[in-house]
Amino acid sequence: MQTLSQEEQETLRAILRKVFEEATVDALLRALDRLAERQKQESANLHQLVKILQEAVRDLQGNVEQLNRGYASIAEGLARLMGVQTQMGEALTRLVEAQIRTEERLARLEEAIARLVEAQARTEERVARLEEGQRRLEEAIARLVEAQAQAEERLARLEEAQARAEERFARLEEAIARLTEAQARTEE
């Protein structure tokens, strides 16, 4: 009975001797000692368990604080994410508007291209007509060149005929002059 003082142990022994025999008193005191020892051990175990629980509670408090900090960090991150999401939504809206404007421009471009294709077709038709006109003009020029060559040949023949005619005329004038002389001699 280590939990009781010496005096308390003696008082308890005296009370028990009045009721029980010495052997029973010794057995009861030994049982009480074992109970006290067991209680002391359980008290130590309980004290150790309380320390462990206190440490666990401190760890839990630390974990809770860490979780709270994590939650605060997550909340801040979520707030930033929501801000980014809002900005992305605004950017997406601007992108959709830009896409609409781009599609409108593309439609206008397609119309302009269609007009250009039509103008190109008309230009090609004009070019074809111009080429046909040029071909006919070249044919006409070729005919003119040929006619010019023929005219030059005729002119050359005419010039030759003119030269022959002038020679004949000169011979005729000479003959007339001789005849005139002969006539004048005859008249003398």
C-alpha positions in Angstrom: 0.0 0.0 0.0 2.4 2.5 -1.3 -0.3 5.2 -1.9 -1.1 5.4 1.9 1.2 6.8 4.4 2.7 4.6 7.1 0.3 5.9 9.7 -2.7 5.4 7.4 -1.6 1.8 6.7 -1.3 1.1 10.5 -4.7 2.5 11.1 -6.2 0.5 8.3 -4.5 -2.7 9.6 -5.9 -2.1 13.1 -9.4 -1.7 11.8 -9.2 -4.8 9.7 -7.8 -6.9 12.6 -10.9 -6.1 14.6 -13.0 -7.7 11.9 -10.8 -10.3 10.3 -8.1 -12.7 11.3 -4.4 -11.8 10.7 -3.9 -14.0 7.7 -7.0 -12.5 6.1 -5.9 -9.0 7.0 -2.5 -9.7 5.4 -4.2 -11.1 2.3 -6.5 -8.1 2.2 -3.6 -5.7 2.6 -1.6 -7.5 -0.1 -4.7 -7.4 -2.4 -5.1 -3.7 -1.6 -1.3 -3.2 -2.3 -1.8 -5.0 -5.7 -4.9 -2.9 -6.4 -3.0 0.2 -5.4 -0.1 -0.8 -7.5 -2.4 -1.6 -10.4 -4.2 1.7 -9.8 -0.8 3.4 -9.8 0.1 1.7 -13.0 -3.2 2.5 -14.5 -2.9 6.0 -13.3 0.5 6.2 -14.9 -0.9 4.7 -18.0 -3.8 7.1 -17.9 -1.4 9.9 -17.3 0.6 8.7 -20.3 -2.6 8.4 -22.3 -3.6 11.9 -21.3 -0.2 13.2 -22.5 -0.6 11.3 -25.7 -4.1 12.7 -26.1 -2.8 16.2 -25.3 -0.1 15.8 -27.9 -2.7 14.4 -30.4 -5.0 17.4 -29.6 -2.0 19.8 -30.1 -1.2 17.9 -33.4 -4.9 18.1 -34.4 -4.9 21.8 -33.5 -1.8 22.3 -35.6 -3.5 20.3 -38.4 -6.7 22.3 -38.0 -4.6 25.5 -38.2 -2.8 24.2 -41.2 -6.1 23.2 -42.7 -7.5 26.6 -42.0 -4.5 28.2 -43.6 -4.9 25.8 -46.5 -8.6 26.7 -46.7 -7.7 30.4 -46.6 -5.2 29.8 -49.4 -7.7 27.7 -51.4 -10.3 30.5 -50.8 -7.8 33.1 -52.0 -6.9 30.9 -55.0 -10.5 30.3 -55.7 -11.2 34.1 -55.6 -8.2 34.6 -58.0 -9.5 31.8 -60.1 -13.0 33.4 -60.2 -11.3 36.7 -61.1 -9.4 35.0 -63.9 -12.6 33.2 -65.0 -14.4 36.5 -65.1 -11.5 38.0 -67.1 -11.6 34.9 -69.4 -15.3 35.3 -69.8 -14.8 38.9 -70.8 -12.0 38.0 -73.1 -14.1 35.2 -74.6 -16.9 37.8 -75.1 -14.4 40.1 -76.8 -13.1 37.1 -78.8 -16.6 36.2 -79.9 -17.3 39.8 -80.9 -14.0 39.9 -82.8 -14.9 36.6 -84.5 -18.2 38.1 -85.5 -16.4 41.1 -86.9 -13.9 38.9 -88.7 -16.7 36.8 -90.2 -18.4 40.0 -91.4 -15.1 41.2 -92.9 -14.7 37.7 -94.4 -18.2 38.0 -95.9 -17.3 41.4 -97.4 -14.0 40.0 -98.6 -15.8 37.1 -100.3 -18.2 39.6 -101.9 -15.3 41.7 -103.1 -13.5 38.6 -104.4 -16.7 37.6 -106.2 -16.9 41.0 -107.7 -13.2 40.8 -108.6 -13.8 37.4 -110.2 -16.6 38.9 -112.2 -14.4 41.8 -113.2 -11.6 39.4 -114.1 -14.0 37.5 -116.3 -15.2 40.7 -118.0 -11.5 41.7 -118.3 -10.7 38.4 -119.9 -13.6 38.8 -122.3 -12.4 42.2 -123.2 -8.8 40.9 -123.5 -10.2 38.1 -125.8 -12.0 40.7 -127.9 -9.0 42.9 -127.9 -6.8 39.9 -129.0 -9.4 39.1 -131.7 -9.3 42.7 -132.8 -5.6 42.7 -132.7 -5.5 39.5 -134.8 -7.9 41.1 -137.3 -5.8 44.3 -137.2 -2.7 42.3 -137.8 -4.4 40.5 -140.7 -5.5 43.9 -142.1 -2.0 45.2 -141.6 -0.7 42.1 -143.4 -3.2 42.7 -146.2 -2.2 46.4 -146.3 1.5 45.5 -146.3 0.8 43.1 -149.2 -1.4 45.7 -150.9 1.4 48.2 -150.3 3.9 45.8 -151.8 1.6 45.3 -154.8 1.1 49.0 -155.1 4.9 49.5 -155.0 5.3 46.8 -157.6 2.6 48.6 -159.8 4.3 51.9 -159.1 7.6 50.4 -160.1 6.0 49.1 -163.3 4.3 52.4 -163.8 7.6 54.2 -163.3 9.2 51.8 -165.8 6.4 52.4 -168.2 6.7 56.1 -167.6 10.5 55.9 -168.2 9.8 53.9 -171.4 7.1 56.4 -172.4 9.5 59.3 -171.7 12.1 57.5 -173.8 9.6 57.0 -176.6 8.5 60.6 -176.2 12.2 61.7 -176.4 12.6 59.6 -179.5 9.4 61.0 -180.9 10.6 64.5 -180.2 13.9 63.6 -181.8 12.0 62.2 -184.8 9.8 65.3 -184.9 12.9 67.4 -184.7 14.4 65.4 -187.6 11.2 65.6 -189.5 11.0 69.3 -188.9 14.5 69.7 -190.1 13.8 67.4 -193.0 10.7 69.4 -193.8 12.7 72.6 -193.5 15.3 71.3 -195.9 12.6 70.1 -198.2 11.1 73.5 -198.3 14.3 75.2 -199.1 
